[in-house]
Amino acid sequence: MNIRIGKLLHDPTVVMYLVIPEKMIKKYLDLAKVGPTEKFQQMVREQVLAYIHEGKEPPAEIAAAVMNIGDDMMAGRDPVIRAGDYISLMNYARSKKLV
């Protein structure tokens, strides 16, 4: 009886990483396309513009996130929302029943 050792043992990337077949990616790609709601975006927009133009201090829970976005805008860069900033903004929006 011969046992054939397949690609699993010869290709370390198969063992080290989760390999998602291309047909699965195409089938479920729409599930991964989720974006923030308009109310969430409006809340962030209002907080950032108040910080930049009026000098208003944002709420403590989202101060770092708002300042990071505001600093990007004032420096002429495209605003980047980091994962931790997004989480704090989303938690704040949820606590205010905006999302």
N, C-alpha and C positions, 0 to 999 in steps of 0.2 A: 504494500500500500504506500503510495507516494503522497505526501502532503505538500502542496504547493504554497510557498510563502509569497504572498502577493506584495503589492506596492506599500502596504501599511508598514512593513518592517524595513523596507529599503528607502523610503522617502520620509525623512524626519519631520518635514513640514506638515505631513498628514497627522502625525502624532502630536506635534507641538501646538498646532493651530486648528481651530474649528474651520473646516473647509465647507462652505455652503455651495451646493451645486448651482450652476448658472440658471437652470430652469426654475429652481426655487426662488431665486432672487427676482426673476422676471414676474413670477406668479404673485409674490407677496410685496412687491415694491411699493404699491399704493398704500399699504398699511403703515409704512415707515414715513410717509409724507404727512406729518402733523405739524401744524404751526400754531403760534400763539393767537389768541382771539383778538379782535379789534379793540375790545375794552381793555385788554392787557396792554396792547400797544399804545393806546391813548393814555393810560395811566403812566406808563414809562415816559412817553413824550412830554406830558404835562410836568412831571417831576424834573426831568432833565432841563426843559426850557426854563422852569422857575429857578433852578440852580444856576444856569448860565446867565440869564438876562436879568433876573431880579435879585440874585444873590441869596435866595432862600435856602435855608438848611433843610435837606431832605429828612424824612423820618429815619430814626436811628437804625431800624431794621434793614433799610435799603440804601443807606447813605453811601456805603462803599461802591455799590453797583451804580448808583446814579452819578457819583463823582467820576468813576471810571469811564462811563459813557460820555459824560460832559467833557472830560479831559481829552478824549479822543476827538470829539467834535471841535473843540477849541484849537487843537493842534492840527486840524485839517485832515485828519485820518478818518477812514470809514469806521464808524462805531463797531466795536466788537463786544458781544456779551459773552463773558466767560461762564463756564458751567456753574460755578458757585454763585456768581452774580444772578444768573437766570433763576437758580433755585430760590435765592432770597427774594427776588422780585416776584416770582410766582407764589411763594408762601405769603408774602404781603398782600398780593392781589386776592388770594383765597381768603385771607383773614378779613378783608374788606368786602367780600362777596362780589368781587368783580369778575371772577372766573368760575 
